[in-house]
């Protein structure tokens, strides 16, 4: 792509010289040769403003050569009668160099400013992240410290069922913490671009299957209904990441809707993509909230006391976007929220037909 | 139980993790040999001849995968790796290097014990001929290449059988995409994962009660597949297959 842009610069340089030449030819009967030189200078300035140094110098050299050949007496040769014109050439070249240098400086400053803005954003994310981590880890840590110290100090005075319950809660909270830490790490990796997609042909049906198996315990409070068309095409995605994206949507629904309500998982093939929908029946969201849900570390994560609330959806969106799709939420008629994401479709290579079995 | 009193080698540098593994395995009647480093582990595997090895992939001295390679150079003992969540690709590499199964840290001992039992059963089975498998209401005779669902014969294609047989050879354990593609389609097809998706779907459609939520042909996302099935005594299976 870089090489392509370079090429374009040189093409524009040639085009600019051509335009100047046409203008010069039109001007020639009535204007002084020095004024025609000015037209070339203007052309060089424009090229130097738009493109890097290479095309600018090319425009200057080409401009000087054309100008000399067509307008400087004796015409039709590269010979120069008057030494004055050498100065014209030198000035045109100098203009090209000075302008492209100036433009380069401006570009560099703009880039520096942009990277400053990125740094500020990173800093903001980092502090929100820390706030969210410390909140979401403090509670389970407190439970683990309390439960395990009870076991260590008073283990023999506790009944077997009490001991078991305490140990179980240490285990549960440890798992919860580990999930949360994994999410934070994942978000950081997505934010910093440290993740490279391992794309492969994947069946969404298998992804749904493995998400539901992984989240079986957590989704046990809800009625999950899966509706997948039998002829859903394969998608070329990073299976582990899409599994996470879908899992995060499901967890989010389970966390924010009352027990025993329905969560629907659907997928549909559309023109150029597959639309995956996880729908719950909460109905409690205002329109303005839909975008905020997917924002990085939106404040629900810190205030509402849920674990990693904002993180899950933000990760989902980051993963889906990395695949060239999009993720959003919308209200559905009849109450409930649909969390949707799309994955671009590619044509899967054919699987050779099997010779008829013996 | 043949697997109780089996010796398990634990190659893990974290003493706290070794401690709870020792407690958990001890409580189940297994004998435990502990190695705190990869090099030590490779040596202990040779001198103690354990029935199964558990290897942490993140060891301080040499890579856990290297330990697997060293053990695999001379022994088919089942190997289960402990992998970190952040290094998901490493477990695939470990499985392709010869590990039989994995558990992702942090894990509950229940999960690890289940994997250990499946792996030890696998060894016991290796000496007892081709199995008949029951997958819910489906019954499969891998040797005769016959499958039935209830009273009805189910036709499986040659590739479907080969795929099922490959999974059955590692019953209860994970088989990577690479292994399946190599064994069923040949080494030139290791990247043709879409073959697997299509044929696994066909197998599920034929053998699973609910193909969308399979109970037997299980997906291990990004890694491979796992077959969960009951082995059936040959004579019981014969009776079912011969008298529809």
Interface residues (C-beta under 8 A of the other chain):
Chain A: X171 X174 X175 X178 X182 X185 X198 X200 X201 X202 X203 X205 X206 X207 X208 X209 X210 X212 X213 X226 X228 X234 X238 X239 X240 X243 X348 X349 X351 X354 X355 X357 X358
Chain B: X85 X86 X88 X89 X106 X108 X155 X156 X157 X158 X159 X177 X192 X193 X194 X195 X197 X198 X199 X200 X201 X211 X212 X213 X214 X218 X219 X220 X221 X222
